[in-house]
Amino acid sequence: MTHIHPTNEVDPSFTVSTTKVSKNKDTDAFENALSKALDNREAPEMKTTPANSLGEIESTSLQLLQPSDIVAGRTDRLLKMLDAYASKLKDPEISLKSLAPVLEEIQKNAGSLEREIRDLTRKDAGLKTIADQTLVTVQTEVLKFQRGDYLS
């Protein structure tokens, strides 16, 4: 028969010795310091001093986009999207149903361009004309698609 070792028994090698270590001056130094620290539990008063704060730091290379830059970028992106849309319309392998999300994305970008055009000034009249013509093209393509002009 096998012998089962009880788990509650403590191995004698792990027992703690209860013999007191002789204290000398060196070991009492830490105990004394700890006692003093625990006796002085109140925090000392702190002096308040004003903190130096930083002022505004100006960027030397920060270039804010002008409304004309924004309109030019959005117009260019919209024209590229229209170009991709036109090439997909010519491809007989692509169904009209798969083009509907593309046209919706074009329409969404046209809406954001239309909002940006309002911020243009008179000196940007040429850019405004190009952006307006691009928006008219988008609206025309949306109407043609919805009307079914591309159905064969």
C-alpha positions as CSV (number, residue, x, y, z in Angstrom):
1,M,0.0,0.0,0.0
2,T,1.2,3.5,-0.8
3,H,1.8,6.1,1.9
4,I,-0.1,9.4,1.4
5,H,1.8,12.4,2.6
6,P,-0.4,14.8,4.5
7,T,-0.4,18.3,2.9
8,N,-1.0,20.1,6.1
9,E,2.2,19.2,7.7
10,V,5.0,21.7,7.5
11,D,8.4,20.7,6.4
12,P,10.9,21.3,9.2
13,S,13.2,23.1,6.8
14,F,10.6,25.8,6.3
15,T,9.8,26.6,9.9
16,V,10.6,30.0,11.2
17,S,13.1,30.3,14.0
18,T,11.8,32.0,17.1
19,T,15.1,32.8,18.5
20,K,15.7,36.5,18.9
21,V,18.6,38.0,17.1
22,S,20.8,40.1,19.3
23,K,20.4,43.7,18.6
24,N,23.2,46.1,18.3
25,K,23.6,49.8,17.5
26,D,23.6,49.2,13.7
27,T,20.4,47.3,13.5
28,D,18.6,49.7,15.9
29,A,19.4,52.7,13.6
30,F,16.8,51.7,11.0
31,E,14.2,50.9,13.7
32,N,14.8,54.2,15.3
33,A,14.5,56.1,12.0
34,L,11.3,54.2,11.3
35,S,9.9,55.0,14.7
36,K,10.6,58.7,14.3
37,A,9.0,58.8,10.9
38,L,5.9,57.1,12.2
39,D,5.7,59.4,15.1
40,N,5.8,62.5,12.8
41,R,2.8,61.5,10.7
42,E,1.7,65.1,10.1
43,A,2.9,66.4,6.8
44,P,5.1,69.4,6.9
45,E,3.6,72.6,5.6
46,M,4.3,73.2,2.0
47,K,5.2,76.6,0.6
48,T,3.3,77.7,-2.5
49,T,5.4,79.3,-5.2
50,P,4.0,80.6,-8.5
51,A,4.8,78.3,-11.5
52,N,6.3,79.8,-14.6
53,S,3.9,79.1,-17.4
54,L,4.8,79.0,-21.1
55,G,3.3,81.5,-23.4
56,E,2.0,80.6,-26.9
57,I,4.6,79.0,-29.1
58,E,4.3,80.1,-32.6
59,S,5.1,77.7,-35.4
60,T,7.5,78.9,-38.0
61,S,6.5,76.4,-40.6
62,L,2.7,76.1,-40.1
63,Q,0.9,77.0,-43.3
64,L,-2.8,77.2,-43.0
65,L,-4.9,76.1,-46.0
66,Q,-6.7,78.8,-47.7
67,P,-10.3,78.2,-48.9
68,S,-9.0,78.3,-52.5
69,D,-6.5,75.5,-51.7
70,I,-9.2,73.4,-50.2
71,V,-11.6,73.9,-53.2
72,A,-8.8,73.2,-55.7
73,G,-7.9,69.9,-53.9
74,R,-11.5,68.8,-53.7
75,T,-12.3,69.8,-57.3
76,D,-9.2,67.8,-58.4
77,R,-10.3,64.8,-56.4
78,L,-13.8,65.0,-57.7
79,L,-12.6,65.2,-61.3
80,K,-10.4,62.1,-60.8
81,M,-13.4,60.3,-59.4
82,L,-15.5,61.3,-62.4
83,D,-12.8,60.1,-64.7
84,A,-12.7,56.7,-63.0
85,Y,-16.5,56.5,-63.1
86,A,-16.5,57.3,-66.9
87,S,-13.9,54.5,-67.5
88,K,-16.0,52.1,-65.5
89,L,-19.1,53.0,-67.5
90,K,-17.3,52.0,-70.7
91,D,-16.3,48.6,-69.3
92,P,-18.9,46.1,-70.3
93,E,-17.8,43.7,-67.6
94,I,-18.9,46.1,-64.8
95,S,-22.6,46.2,-64.0
96,L,-24.6,49.4,-63.4
97,K,-25.6,48.0,-60.0
98,S,-22.0,48.0,-58.9
99,L,-21.6,51.6,-60.0
100,A,-24.3,52.9,-57.7
101,P,-22.0,53.1,-54.6
102,V,-19.3,54.9,-56.7
103,L,-21.8,57.5,-57.8
104,E,-23.0,58.0,-54.2
105,E,-19.4,58.6,-53.1
106,I,-19.0,61.1,-56.0
107,Q,-22.3,62.8,-54.9
108,K,-21.0,63.0,-51.2
109,N,-17.8,64.6,-52.3
110,A,-19.7,67.1,-54.5
111,G,-21.7,68.1,-51.4
112,S,-18.6,68.9,-49.5
113,L,-17.1,70.8,-52.4
114,E,-20.3,72.9,-52.7
115,R,-20.0,73.9,-49.1
116,E,-16.4,74.9,-49.6
117,I,-17.2,77.1,-52.6
118,R,-19.1,79.5,-50.4
119,D,-15.8,80.6,-48.8
120,L,-14.1,81.7,-52.0
121,T,-13.5,85.4,-52.6
122,R,-13.7,87.4,-55.9
123,K,-10.1,86.8,-56.7
124,D,-10.8,83.1,-56.9
125,A,-13.5,83.5,-59.6
126,G,-11.7,81.3,-62.1
127,L,-11.5,78.4,-59.6
128,K,-15.1,78.9,-58.6
129,T,-16.1,78.6,-62.3
130,I,-14.2,75.3,-62.6
131,A,-15.7,74.0,-59.3
132,D,-19.2,75.0,-60.4
133,Q,-18.8,73.2,-63.7
134,T,-17.6,70.1,-62.0
135,L,-20.6,70.2,-59.7
136,V,-22.9,70.5,-62.7
137,T,-21.3,67.5,-64.3
138,V,-21.8,65.5,-61.2
139,Q,-25.5,66.4,-61.0
140,T,-25.9,65.6,-64.7
141,E,-24.3,62.2,-64.3
142,V,-26.5,61.4,-61.2
143,L,-29.6,62.4,-63.2
144,K,-28.6,60.3,-66.2
145,F,-27.9,57.3,-63.9
146,Q,-31.2,57.6,-62.1
147,R,-33.2,58.2,-65.3
148,G,-31.7,55.0,-66.8
149,D,-29.8,56.5,-69.7
150,Y,-27.1,53.9,-69.4
151,L,-29.5,50.9,-69.6
152,S,-29.2,48.9,-72.8
